[in-house]
Amino acid sequence: MKWFLKCIRNYVNFSGRARRREYWNFVLFSALLMIVAFILDWICFGQYYGFFYGLSGLFLFLPNLAVMARRLHDTGRSAKVLIWYYVLGLVWTIALVISGLATVMGGAAASTGFLVLLIAGSVAFLVWGIFFLVWFCTAGTVGENQYGPDPKQNEEF
């Protein structure tokens, strides 16, 4: 829990480095918080994704981005990769919506383009996600790197 709170306190700190323990504890407690919000929405409103779930997601969005950037820094990688992931994901989503509308308005050619865009983008983001998973599981660089001192040597907790 202390690692989760550390990430919440550093919610807009995109500089420095984060250990694997910090990142994965944040992921664990974020998932637990989202499950509790999901259950609260179901109990209070009778729907699965509602007020509490959305509020929790908004609350955790920036701390999640920050700890992901710091985790990439710990492995010696730039957080620009993360920015590109989200920007291209947004562009792909917009292209899917436009292509989906063209499919509804058009015919078979538009639906083929939609399917190609859907499958190609899904595979690309799956592969990219696997790279992120491997990077987040990789041990950080020992000693100081260009993003700061080794967090294992400067243990706060």
Phi and psi in radians as a Rosetta constraint file:
Dihedral C 1 N 2 CA 2 C 2 CIRCULARHARMONIC -1.122 0.35
Dihedral N 2 CA 2 C 2 N 3 CIRCULARHARMONIC -0.572 0.35
Dihedral C 2 N 3 CA 3 C 3 CIRCULARHARMONIC -1.231 0.35
Dihedral N 3 CA 3 C 3 N 4 CIRCULARHARMONIC -0.659 0.35
Dihedral C 3 N 4 CA 4 C 4 CIRCULARHARMONIC -1.079 0.35
Dihedral N 4 CA 4 C 4 N 5 CIRCULARHARMONIC -0.818 0.35
Dihedral C 4 N 5 CA 5 C 5 CIRCULARHARMONIC -1.137 0.35
Dihedral N 5 CA 5 C 5 N 6 CIRCULARHARMONIC -0.604 0.35
Dihedral C 5 N 6 CA 6 C 6 CIRCULARHARMONIC -1.080 0.35
Dihedral N 6 CA 6 C 6 N 7 CIRCULARHARMONIC -0.729 0.35
Dihedral C 6 N 7 CA 7 C 7 CIRCULARHARMONIC -1.177 0.35
Dihedral N 7 CA 7 C 7 N 8 CIRCULARHARMONIC -0.652 0.35
Dihedral C 7 N 8 CA 8 C 8 CIRCULARHARMONIC -1.146 0.35
Dihedral N 8 CA 8 C 8 N 9 CIRCULARHARMONIC -0.725 0.35
Dihedral C 8 N 9 CA 9 C 9 CIRCULARHARMONIC -1.134 0.35
Dihedral N 9 CA 9 C 9 N 10 CIRCULARHARMONIC -0.558 0.35
Dihedral C 9 N 10 CA 10 C 10 CIRCULARHARMONIC -1.745 0.35
Dihedral N 10 CA 10 C 10 N 11 CIRCULARHARMONIC 0.668 0.35
Dihedral C 10 N 11 CA 11 C 11 CIRCULARHARMONIC -1.154 0.35
Dihedral N 11 CA 11 C 11 N 12 CIRCULARHARMONIC -0.330 0.35
Dihedral C 11 N 12 CA 12 C 12 CIRCULARHARMONIC -2.133 0.35
Dihedral N 12 CA 12 C 12 N 13 CIRCULARHARMONIC 0.341 0.35
Dihedral C 12 N 13 CA 13 C 13 CIRCULARHARMONIC -1.584 0.35
Dihedral N 13 CA 13 C 13 N 14 CIRCULARHARMONIC 1.738 0.35
Dihedral C 13 N 14 CA 14 C 14 CIRCULARHARMONIC -1.683 0.35
Dihedral N 14 CA 14 C 14 N 15 CIRCULARHARMONIC 0.082 0.35
Dihedral C 14 N 15 CA 15 C 15 CIRCULARHARMONIC -1.895 0.35
Dihedral N 15 CA 15 C 15 N 16 CIRCULARHARMONIC 2.802 0.35
Dihedral C 15 N 16 CA 16 C 16 CIRCULARHARMONIC 1.634 0.35
Dihedral N 16 CA 16 C 16 N 17 CIRCULARHARMONIC -2.874 0.35
Dihedral C 16 N 17 CA 17 C 17 CIRCULARHARMONIC -2.302 0.35
Dihedral N 17 CA 17 C 17 N 18 CIRCULARHARMONIC 2.646 0.35
Dihedral C 17 N 18 CA 18 C 18 CIRCULARHARMONIC -2.233 0.35
Dihedral N 18 CA 18 C 18 N 19 CIRCULARHARMONIC 2.314 0.35
Dihedral C 18 N 19 CA 19 C 19 CIRCULARHARMONIC -1.205 0.35
Dihedral N 19 CA 19 C 19 N 20 CIRCULARHARMONIC 2.878 0.35
Dihedral C 19 N 20 CA 20 C 20 CIRCULARHARMONIC -1.049 0.35
Dihedral N 20 CA 20 C 20 N 21 CIRCULARHARMONIC -0.726 0.35
Dihedral C 20 N 21 CA 21 C 21 CIRCULARHARMONIC -1.029 0.35
Dihedral N 21 CA 21 C 21 N 22 CIRCULARHARMONIC -0.764 0.35
Dihedral C 21 N 22 CA 22 C 22 CIRCULARHARMONIC -1.084 0.35
Dihedral N 22 CA 22 C 22 N 23 CIRCULARHARMONIC -0.830 0.35
Dihedral C 22 N 23 CA 23 C 23 CIRCULARHARMONIC -1.106 0.35
Dihedral N 23 CA 23 C 23 N 24 CIRCULARHARMONIC -0.887 0.35
Dihedral C 23 N 24 CA 24 C 24 CIRCULARHARMONIC -1.249 0.35
Dihedral N 24 CA 24 C 24 N 25 CIRCULARHARMONIC -0.534 0.35
Dihedral C 24 N 25 CA 25 C 25 CIRCULARHARMONIC -1.192 0.35
Dihedral N 25 CA 25 C 25 N 26 CIRCULARHARMONIC -0.648 0.35
Dihedral C 25 N 26 CA 26 C 26 CIRCULARHARMONIC -1.099 0.35
Dihedral N 26 CA 26 C 26 N 27 CIRCULARHARMONIC -0.758 0.35
Dihedral C 26 N 27 CA 27 C 27 CIRCULARHARMONIC -1.073 0.35
Dihedral N 27 CA 27 C 27 N 28 CIRCULARHARMONIC -0.768 0.35
Dihedral C 27 N 28 CA 28 C 28 CIRCULARHARMONIC -1.067 0.35
Dihedral N 28 CA 28 C 28 N 29 CIRCULARHARMONIC -0.922 0.35
Dihedral C 28 N 29 CA 29 C 29 CIRCULARHARMONIC -1.230 0.35
Dihedral N 29 CA 29 C 29 N 30 CIRCULARHARMONIC -0.506 0.35
Dihedral C 29 N 30 CA 30 C 30 CIRCULARHARMONIC -1.131 0.35
Dihedral N 30 CA 30 C 30 N 31 CIRCULARHARMONIC -0.753 0.35
Dihedral C 30 N 31 CA 31 C 31 CIRCULARHARMONIC -1.104 0.35
Dihedral N 31 CA 31 C 31 N 32 CIRCULARHARMONIC -0.732 0.35
Dihedral C 31 N 32 CA 32 C 32 CIRCULARHARMONIC -1.107 0.35
Dihedral N 32 CA 32 C 32 N 33 CIRCULARHARMONIC -0.734 0.35
Dihedral C 32 N 33 CA 33 C 33 CIRCULARHARMONIC -1.101 0.35
Dihedral N 33 CA 33 C 33 N 34 CIRCULARHARMONIC -0.716 0.35
Dihedral C 33 N 34 CA 34 C 34 CIRCULARHARMONIC -1.171 0.35
Dihedral N 34 CA 34 C 34 N 35 CIRCULARHARMONIC -0.615 0.35
Dihedral C 34 N 35 CA 35 C 35 CIRCULARHARMONIC -1.149 0.35
Dihedral N 35 CA 35 C 35 N 36 CIRCULARHARMONIC -0.739 0.35
Dihedral C 35 N 36 CA 36 C 36 CIRCULARHARMONIC -1.094 0.35
Dihedral N 36 CA 36 C 36 N 37 CIRCULARHARMONIC -0.750 0.35
Dihedral C 36 N 37 CA 37 C 37 CIRCULARHARMONIC -1.105 0.35
Dihedral N 37 CA 37 C 37 N 38 CIRCULARHARMONIC -0.700 0.35
Dihedral C 37 N 38 CA 38 C 38 CIRCULARHARMONIC -1.044 0.35
Dihedral N 38 CA 38 C 38 N 39 CIRCULARHARMONIC -0.799 0.35
Dihedral C 38 N 39 CA 39 C 39 CIRCULARHARMONIC -1.169 0.35
Dihedral N 39 CA 39 C 39 N 40 CIRCULARHARMONIC -0.719 0.35
Dihedral C 39 N 40 CA 40 C 40 CIRCULARHARMONIC -1.066 0.35
Dihedral N 40 CA 40 C 40 N 41 CIRCULARHARMONIC -0.738 0.35
Dihedral C 40 N 41 CA 41 C 41 CIRCULARHARMONIC -1.078 0.35
Dihedral N 41 CA 41 C 41 N 42 CIRCULARHARMONIC -0.715 0.35
Dihedral C 41 N 42 CA 42 C 42 CIRCULARHARMONIC -1.155 0.35
Dihedral N 42 CA 42 C 42 N 43 CIRCULARHARMONIC -0.748 0.35
Dihedral C 42 N 43 CA 43 C 43 CIRCULARHARMONIC -1.244 0.35
Dihedral N 43 CA 43 C 43 N 44 CIRCULARHARMONIC -0.816 0.35
Dihedral C 43 N 44 CA 44 C 44 CIRCULARHARMONIC -1.368 0.35
Dihedral N 44 CA 44 C 44 N 45 CIRCULARHARMONIC -0.691 0.35
Dihedral C 44 N 45 CA 45 C 45 CIRCULARHARMONIC -2.044 0.35
Dihedral N 45 CA 45 C 45 N 46 CIRCULARHARMONIC -0.136 0.35
Dihedral C 45 N 46 CA 46 C 46 CIRCULARHARMONIC 1.242 0.35
Dihedral N 46 CA 46 C 46 N 47 CIRCULARHARMONIC 0.339 0.35
Dihedral C 46 N 47 CA 47 C 47 CIRCULARHARMONIC -2.277 0.35
Dihedral N 47 CA 47 C 47 N 48 CIRCULARHARMONIC 2.779 0.35
Dihedral C 47 N 48 CA 48 C 48 CIRCULARHARMONIC -1.454 0.35
Dihedral N 48 CA 48 C 48 N 49 CIRCULARHARMONIC -0.760 0.35
Dihedral C 48 N 49 CA 49 C 49 CIRCULARHARMONIC -2.077 0.35
Dihedral N 49 CA 49 C 49 N 50 CIRCULARHARMONIC 1.907 0.35
Dihedral C 49 N 50 CA 50 C 50 CIRCULARHARMONIC -2.490 0.35
Dihedral N 50 CA 50 C 50 N 51 CIRCULARHARMONIC -2.469 0.35
Dihedral C 50 N 51 CA 51 C 51 CIRCULARHARMONIC -1.038 0.35
Dihedral N 51 CA 51 C 51 N 52 CIRCULARHARMONIC -0.957 0.35
Dihedral C 51 N 52 CA 52 C 52 CIRCULARHARMONIC -1.148 0.35
Dihedral N 52 CA 52 C 52 N 53 CIRCULARHARMONIC -0.684 0.35
Dihedral C 52 N 53 CA 53 C 53 CIRCULARHARMONIC -1.141 0.35
Dihedral N 53 CA 53 C 53 N 54 CIRCULARHARMONIC -0.803 0.35
Dihedral C 53 N 54 CA 54 C 54 CIRCULARHARMONIC -1.128 0.35
Dihedral N 54 CA 54 C 54 N 55 CIRCULARHARMONIC -0.733 0.35
Dihedral C 54 N 55 CA 55 C 55 CIRCULARHARMONIC -1.119 0.35
Dihedral N 55 CA 55 C 55 N 56 CIRCULARHARMONIC -0.714 0.35
Dihedral C 55 N 56 CA 56 C 56 CIRCULARHARMONIC -1.131 0.35
Dihedral N 56 CA 56 C 56 N 57 CIRCULARHARMONIC -0.729 0.35
Dihedral C 56 N 57 CA 57 C 57 CIRCULARHARMONIC -1.088 0.35
Dihedral N 57 CA 57 C 57 N 58 CIRCULARHARMONIC -0.739 0.35
Dihedral C 57 N 58 CA 58 C 58 CIRCULARHARMONIC -1.156 0.35
Dihedral N 58 CA 58 C 58 N 59 CIRCULARHARMONIC -0.683 0.35
Dihedral C 58 N 59 CA 59 C 59 CIRCULARHARMONIC -1.112 0.35
Dihedral N 59 CA 59 C 59 N 60 CIRCULARHARMONIC -0.642 0.35
Dihedral C 59 N 60 CA 60 C 60 CIRCULARHARMONIC -1.604 0.35
Dihedral N 60 CA 60 C 60 N 61 CIRCULARHARMONIC -0.132 0.35
Dihedral C 60 N 61 CA 61 C 61 CIRCULARHARMONIC -1.089 0.35
Dihedral N 61 CA 61 C 61 N 62 CIRCULARHARMONIC -0.965 0.35
Dihedral C 61 N 62 CA 62 C 62 CIRCULARHARMONIC -1.157 0.35
Dihedral N 62 CA 62 C 62 N 63 CIRCULARHARMONIC -0.766 0.35
Dihedral C 62 N 63 CA 63 C 63 CIRCULARHARMONIC -1.047 0.35
Dihedral N 63 CA 63 C 63 N 64 CIRCULARHARMONIC -0.614 0.35
Dihedral C 63 N 64 CA 64 C 64 CIRCULARHARMONIC -1.136 0.35
Dihedral N 64 CA 64 C 64 N 65 CIRCULARHARMONIC -0.813 0.35
Dihedral C 64 N 65 CA 65 C 65 CIRCULARHARMONIC -1.058 0.35
Dihedral N 65 CA 65 C 65 N 66 CIRCULARHARMONIC -0.731 0.35
Dihedral C 65 N 66 CA 66 C 66 CIRCULARHARMONIC -1.133 0.35
Dihedral N 66 CA 66 C 66 N 67 CIRCULARHARMONIC -0.795 0.35
Dihedral C 66 N 67 CA 67 C 67 CIRCULARHARMONIC -1.230 0.35
Dihedral N 67 CA 67 C 67 N 68 CIRCULARHARMONIC -0.550 0.35
Dihedral C 67 N 68 CA 68 C 68 CIRCULARHARMONIC -1.145 0.35
Dihedral N 68 CA 68 C 68 N 69 CIRCULARHARMONIC -0.737 0.35
Dihedral C 68 N 69 CA 69 C 69 CIRCULARHARMONIC -1.109 0.35
Dihedral N 69 CA 69 C 69 N 70 CIRCULARHARMONIC -0.773 0.35
Dihedral C 69 N 70 CA 70 C 70 CIRCULARHARMONIC -1.157 0.35
Dihedral N 70 CA 70 C 70 N 71 CIRCULARHARMONIC -0.607 0.35
Dihedral C 70 N 71 CA 71 C 71 CIRCULARHARMONIC -1.160 0.35
Dihedral N 71 CA 71 C 71 N 72 CIRCULARHARMONIC -0.728 0.35
Dihedral C 71 N 72 CA 72 C 72 CIRCULARHARMONIC -1.090 0.35
Dihedral N 72 CA 72 C 72 N 73 CIRCULARHARMONIC -0.688 0.35
Dihedral C 72 N 73 CA 73 C 73 CIRCULARHARMONIC -1.074 0.35
Dihedral N 73 CA 73 C 73 N 74 CIRCULARHARMONIC -0.650 0.35
Dihedral C 73 N 74 CA 74 C 74 CIRCULARHARMONIC -1.123 0.35
Dihedral N 74 CA 74 C 74 N 75 CIRCULARHARMONIC -0.518 0.35
Dihedral C 74 N 75 CA 75 C 75 CIRCULARHARMONIC -1.573 0.35
Dihedral N 75 CA 75 C 75 N 76 CIRCULARHARMONIC 0.091 0.35
Dihedral C 75 N 76 CA 76 C 76 CIRCULARHARMONIC 1.479 0.35
Dihedral N 76 CA 76 C 76 N 77 CIRCULARHARMONIC 0.276 0.35
Dihedral C 76 N 77 CA 77 C 77 CIRCULARHARMONIC -1.901 0.35
Dihedral N 77 CA 77 C 77 N 78 CIRCULARHARMONIC 2.650 0.35
Dihedral C 77 N 78 CA 78 C 78 CIRCULARHARMONIC -1.378 0.35
Dihedral N 78 CA 78 C 78 N 79 CIRCULARHARMONIC 2.609 0.35
Dihedral C 78 N 79 CA 79 C 79 CIRCULARHARMONIC -1.364 0.35
Dihedral N 79 CA 79 C 79 N 80 CIRCULARHARMONIC -0.045 0.35
Dihedral C 79 N 80 CA 80 C 80 CIRCULARHARMONIC -1.071 0.35
Dihedral N 80 CA 80 C 80 N 81 CIRCULARHARMONIC -0.533 0.35
Dihedral C 80 N 81 CA 81 C 81 CIRCULARHARMONIC -1.057 0.35
Dihedral N 81 CA 81 C 81 N 82 CIRCULARHARMONIC -0.694 0.35
Dihedral C 81 N 82 CA 82 C 82 CIRCULARHARMONIC -1.173 0.35
Dihedral N 82 CA 82 C 82 N 83 CIRCULARHARMONIC -0.725 0.35
Dihedral C 82 N 83 CA 83 C 83 CIRCULARHARMONIC -1.083 0.35
Dihedral N 83 CA 83 C 83 N 84 CIRCULARHARMONIC -0.785 0.35
Dihedral C 83 N 84 CA 84 C 84 CIRCULARHARMONIC -1.079 0.35
Dihedral N 84 CA 84 C 84 N 85 CIRCULARHARMONIC -0.658 0.35
Dihedral C 84 N 85 CA 85 C 85 CIRCULARHARMONIC -1.023 0.35
Dihedral N 85 CA 85 C 85 N 86 CIRCULARHARMONIC -0.833 0.35
Dihedral C 85 N 86 CA 86 C 86 CIRCULARHARMONIC -1.268 0.35
Dihedral N 86 CA 86 C 86 N 87 CIRCULARHARMONIC -0.679 0.35
Dihedral C 86 N 87 CA 87 C 87 CIRCULARHARMONIC -1.136 0.35
Dihedral N 87 CA 87 C 87 N 88 CIRCULARHARMONIC -0.832 0.35
Dihedral C 87 N 88 CA 88 C 88 CIRCULARHARMONIC -1.167 0.35
Dihedral N 88 CA 88 C 88 N 89 CIRCULARHARMONIC -0.568 0.35
Dihedral C 88 N 89 CA 89 C 89 CIRCULARHARMONIC -1.098 0.35
Dihedral N 89 CA 89 C 89 N 90 CIRCULARHARMONIC -0.706 0.35
Dihedral C 89 N 90 CA 90 C 90 CIRCULARHARMONIC -1.154 0.35
Dihedral N 90 CA 90 C 90 N 91 CIRCULARHARMONIC -0.765 0.35
Dihedral C 90 N 91 CA 91 C 91 CIRCULARHARMONIC -1.091 0.35
Dihedral N 91 CA 91 C 91 N 92 CIRCULARHARMONIC -0.745 0.35
Dihedral C 91 N 92 CA 92 C 92 CIRCULARHARMONIC -1.100 0.35
Dihedral N 92 CA 92 C 92 N 93 CIRCULARHARMONIC -0.714 0.35
Dihedral C 92 N 93 CA 93 C 93 CIRCULARHARMONIC -1.113 0.35
Dihedral N 93 CA 93 C 93 N 94 CIRCULARHARMONIC -0.761 0.35
Dihedral C 93 N 94 CA 94 C 94 CIRCULARHARMONIC -1.105 0.35
Dihedral N 94 CA 94 C 94 N 95 CIRCULARHARMONIC -0.736 0.35
Dihedral C 94 N 95 CA 95 C 95 CIRCULARHARMONIC -1.098 0.35
Dihedral N 95 CA 95 C 95 N 96 CIRCULARHARMONIC -0.665 0.35
Dihedral C 95 N 96 CA 96 C 96 CIRCULARHARMONIC -1.128 0.35
Dihedral N 96 CA 96 C 96 N 97 CIRCULARHARMONIC -0.725 0.35
Dihedral C 96 N 97 CA 97 C 97 CIRCULARHARMONIC -1.110 0.35
Dihedral N 97 CA 97 C 97 N 98 CIRCULARHARMONIC -0.809 0.35
Dihedral C 97 N 98 CA 98 C 98 CIRCULARHARMONIC -1.108 0.35
Dihedral N 98 CA 98 C 98 N 99 CIRCULARHARMONIC -0.752 0.35
Dihedral C 98 N 99 CA 99 C 99 CIRCULARHARMONIC -1.165 0.35
Dihedral N 99 CA 99 C 99 N 100 CIRCULARHARMONIC -0.641 0.35
Dihedral C 99 N 100 CA 100 C 100 CIRCULARHARMONIC -1.130 0.35
Dihedral N 100 CA 100 C 100 N 101 CIRCULARHARMONIC -0.701 0.35
Dihedral C 100 N 101 CA 101 C 101 CIRCULARHARMONIC -1.142 0.35
Dihedral N 101 CA 101 C 101 N 102 CIRCULARHARMONIC -0.684 0.35
Dihedral C 101 N 102 CA 102 C 102 CIRCULARHARMONIC -1.126 0.35
Dihedral N 102 CA 102 C 102 N 103 CIRCULARHARMONIC -0.594 0.35
Dihedral C 102 N 103 CA 103 C 103 CIRCULARHARMONIC -1.161 0.35
Dihedral N 103 CA 103 C 103 N 104 CIRCULARHARMONIC -0.726 0.35
Dihedral C 103 N 104 CA 104 C 104 CIRCULARHARMONIC -1.143 0.35
Dihedral N 104 CA 104 C 104 N 105 CIRCULARHARMONIC -0.709 0.35
Dihedral C 104 N 105 CA 105 C 105 CIRCULARHARMONIC -1.399 0.35
Dihedral N 105 CA 105 C 105 N 106 CIRCULARHARMONIC -0.600 0.35
Dihedral C 105 N 106 CA 106 C 106 CIRCULARHARMONIC -1.692 0.35
Dihedral N 106 CA 106 C 106 N 107 CIRCULARHARMONIC -2.513 0.35
Dihedral C 106 N 107 CA 107 C 107 CIRCULARHARMONIC -2.288 0.35
Dihedral N 107 CA 107 C 107 N 108 CIRCULARHARMONIC -2.472 0.35
Dihedral C 107 N 108 CA 108 C 108 CIRCULARHARMONIC -1.193 0.35
Dihedral N 108 CA 108 C 108 N 109 CIRCULARHARMONIC -0.639 0.35
Dihedral C 108 N 109 CA 109 C 109 CIRCULARHARMONIC -1.125 0.35
Dihedral N 109 CA 109 C 109 N 110 CIRCULARHARMONIC -0.692 0.35
Dihedral C 109 N 110 CA 110 C 110 CIRCULARHARMONIC -1.193 0.35
Dihedral N 110 CA 110 C 110 N 111 CIRCULARHARMONIC -0.651 0.35
Dihedral C 110 N 111 CA 111 C 111 CIRCULARHARMONIC -1.228 0.35
Dihedral N 111 CA 111 C 111 N 112 CIRCULARHARMONIC -0.573 0.35
Dihedral C 111 N 112 CA 112 C 112 CIRCULARHARMONIC -1.145 0.35
Dihedral N 112 CA 112 C 112 N 113 CIRCULARHARMONIC -0.766 0.35
Dihedral C 112 N 113 CA 113 C 113 CIRCULARHARMONIC -1.077 0.35
Dihedral N 113 CA 113 C 113 N 114 CIRCULARHARMONIC -0.687 0.35
Dihedral C 113 N 114 CA 114 C 114 CIRCULARHARMONIC -1.103 0.35
Dihedral N 114 CA 114 C 114 N 115 CIRCULARHARMONIC -0.781 0.35
Dihedral C 114 N 115 CA 115 C 115 CIRCULARHARMONIC -1.132 0.35
Dihedral N 115 CA 115 C 115 N 116 CIRCULARHARMONIC -0.712 0.35
Dihedral C 115 N 116 CA 116 C 116 CIRCULARHARMONIC -1.107 0.35
Dihedral N 116 CA 116 C 116 N 117 CIRCULARHARMONIC -0.791 0.35
Dihedral C 116 N 117 CA 117 C 117 CIRCULARHARMONIC -1.103 0.35
Dihedral N 117 CA 117 C 117 N 118 CIRCULARHARMONIC -0.740 0.35
Dihedral C 117 N 118 CA 118 C 118 CIRCULARHARMONIC -1.111 0.35
Dihedral N 118 CA 118 C 118 N 119 CIRCULARHARMONIC -0.857 0.35
Dihedral C 118 N 119 CA 119 C 119 CIRCULARHARMONIC -1.220 0.35
Dihedral N 119 CA 119 C 119 N 120 CIRCULARHARMONIC -0.798 0.35
Dihedral C 119 N 120 CA 120 C 120 CIRCULARHARMONIC -1.095 0.35
Dihedral N 120 CA 120 C 120 N 121 CIRCULARHARMONIC -0.782 0.35
Dihedral C 120 N 121 CA 121 C 121 CIRCULARHARMONIC -1.150 0.35
Dihedral N 121 CA 121 C 121 N 122 CIRCULARHARMONIC -0.712 0.35
Dihedral C 121 N 122 CA 122 C 122 CIRCULARHARMONIC -1.093 0.35
Dihedral N 122 CA 122 C 122 N 123 CIRCULARHARMONIC -0.765 0.35
Dihedral C 122 N 123 CA 123 C 123 CIRCULARHARMONIC -1.149 0.35
Dihedral N 123 CA 123 C 123 N 124 CIRCULARHARMONIC -0.747 0.35
Dihedral C 123 N 124 CA 124 C 124 CIRCULARHARMONIC -1.071 0.35
Dihedral N 124 CA 124 C 124 N 125 CIRCULARHARMONIC -0.785 0.35
Dihedral C 124 N 125 CA 125 C 125 CIRCULARHARMONIC -1.270 0.35
Dihedral N 125 CA 125 C 125 N 126 CIRCULARHARMONIC -0.482 0.35
Dihedral C 125 N 126 CA 126 C 126 CIRCULARHARMONIC -1.168 0.35
Dihedral N 126 CA 126 C 126 N 127 CIRCULARHARMONIC -0.803 0.35
Dihedral C 126 N 127 CA 127 C 127 CIRCULARHARMONIC -1.110 0.35
Dihedral N 127 CA 127 C 127 N 128 CIRCULARHARMONIC -0.763 0.35
Dihedral C 127 N 128 CA 128 C 128 CIRCULARHARMONIC -1.092 0.35
Dihedral N 128 CA 128 C 128 N 129 CIRCULARHARMONIC -0.695 0.35
Dihedral C 128 N 129 CA 129 C 129 CIRCULARHARMONIC -1.098 0.35
Dihedral N 129 CA 129 C 129 N 130 CIRCULARHARMONIC -0.630 0.35
Dihedral C 129 N 130 CA 130 C 130 CIRCULARHARMONIC -1.153 0.35
Dihedral N 130 CA 130 C 130 N 131 CIRCULARHARMONIC -0.690 0.35
Dihedral C 130 N 131 CA 131 C 131 CIRCULARHARMONIC -1.047 0.35
Dihedral N 131 CA 131 C 131 N 132 CIRCULARHARMONIC -0.798 0.35
Dihedral C 131 N 132 CA 132 C 132 CIRCULARHARMONIC -1.045 0.35
Dihedral N 132 CA 132 C 132 N 133 CIRCULARHARMONIC -0.759 0.35
Dihedral C 132 N 133 CA 133 C 133 CIRCULARHARMONIC -1.039 0.35
Dihedral N 133 CA 133 C 133 N 134 CIRCULARHARMONIC -0.782 0.35
Dihedral C 133 N 134 CA 134 C 134 CIRCULARHARMONIC -1.111 0.35
Dihedral N 134 CA 134 C 134 N 135 CIRCULARHARMONIC -0.764 0.35
Dihedral C 134 N 135 CA 135 C 135 CIRCULARHARMONIC -1.116 0.35
Dihedral N 135 CA 135 C 135 N 136 CIRCULARHARMONIC -0.691 0.35
Dihedral C 135 N 136 CA 136 C 136 CIRCULARHARMONIC -1.250 0.35
Dihedral N 136 CA 136 C 136 N 137 CIRCULARHARMONIC -0.400 0.35
Dihedral C 136 N 137 CA 137 C 137 CIRCULARHARMONIC -1.572 0.35
Dihedral N 137 CA 137 C 137 N 138 CIRCULARHARMONIC -0.243 0.35
Dihedral C 137 N 138 CA 138 C 138 CIRCULARHARMONIC -1.296 0.35
Dihedral N 138 CA 138 C 138 N 139 CIRCULARHARMONIC 2.468 0.35
Dihedral C 138 N 139 CA 139 C 139 CIRCULARHARMONIC -1.121 0.35
Dihedral N 139 CA 139 C 139 N 140 CIRCULARHARMONIC 2.553 0.35
Dihedral C 139 N 140 CA 140 C 140 CIRCULARHARMONIC -1.242 0.35
Dihedral N 140 CA 140 C 140 N 141 CIRCULARHARMONIC 2.871 0.35
Dihedral C 140 N 141 CA 141 C 141 CIRCULARHARMONIC -1.196 0.35
Dihedral N 141 CA 141 C 141 N 142 CIRCULARHARMONIC 2.437 0.35
Dihedral C 141 N 142 CA 142 C 142 CIRCULARHARMONIC -1.372 0.35
Dihedral N 142 CA 142 C 142 N 143 CIRCULARHARMONIC 2.345 0.35
Dihedral C 142 N 143 CA 143 C 143 CIRCULARHARMONIC 1.436 0.35
Dihedral N 143 CA 143 C 143 N 144 CIRCULARHARMONIC -3.008 0.35
Dihedral C 143 N 144 CA 144 C 144 CIRCULARHARMONIC -1.320 0.35
Dihedral N 144 CA 144 C 144 N 145 CIRCULARHARMONIC 2.465 0.35
Dihedral C 144 N 145 CA 145 C 145 CIRCULARHARMONIC -2.184 0.35
Dihedral N 145 CA 145 C 145 N 146 CIRCULARHARMONIC -2.994 0.35
Dihedral C 145 N 146 CA 146 C 146 CIRCULARHARMONIC -1.151 0.35
Dihedral N 146 CA 146 C 146 N 147 CIRCULARHARMONIC -0.234 0.35
Dihedral C 146 N 147 CA 147 C 147 CIRCULARHARMONIC -1.756 0.35
Dihedral N 147 CA 147 C 147 N 148 CIRCULARHARMONIC -0.066 0.35
Dihedral C 147 N 148 CA 148 C 148 CIRCULARHARMONIC 2.433 0.35
Dihedral N 148 CA 148 C 148 N 149 CIRCULARHARMONIC -3.069 0.35
Dihedral C 148 N 149 CA 149 C 149 CIRCULARHARMONIC -1.277 0.35
Dihedral N 149 CA 149 C 149 N 150 CIRCULARHARMONIC 2.816 0.35
Dihedral C 149 N 150 CA 150 C 150 CIRCULARHARMONIC -1.164 0.35
Dihedral N 150 CA 150 C 150 N 151 CIRCULARHARMONIC 2.115 0.35
Dihedral C 150 N 151 CA 151 C 151 CIRCULARHARMONIC -1.172 0.35
Dihedral N 151 CA 151 C 151 N 152 CIRCULARHARMONIC -0.370 0.35
Dihedral C 151 N 152 CA 152 C 152 CIRCULARHARMONIC -1.243 0.35
Dihedral N 152 CA 152 C 152 N 153 CIRCULARHARMONIC -0.556 0.35
Dihedral C 152 N 153 CA 153 C 153 CIRCULARHARMONIC -1.391 0.35
Dihedral N 153 CA 153 C 153 N 154 CIRCULARHARMONIC -0.453 0.35
Dihedral C 153 N 154 CA 154 C 154 CIRCULARHARMONIC -1.895 0.35
Dihedral N 154 CA 154 C 154 N 155 CIRCULARHARMONIC 0.853 0.35
Dihedral C 154 N 155 CA 155 C 155 CIRCULARHARMONIC -1.103 0.35
Dihedral N 155 CA 155 C 155 N 156 CIRCULARHARMONIC 2.149 0.35
Dihedral C 155 N 156 CA 156 C 156 CIRCULARHARMONIC -1.550 0.35
Dihedral N 156 CA 156 C 156 N 157 CIRCULARHARMONIC -0.509 0.35
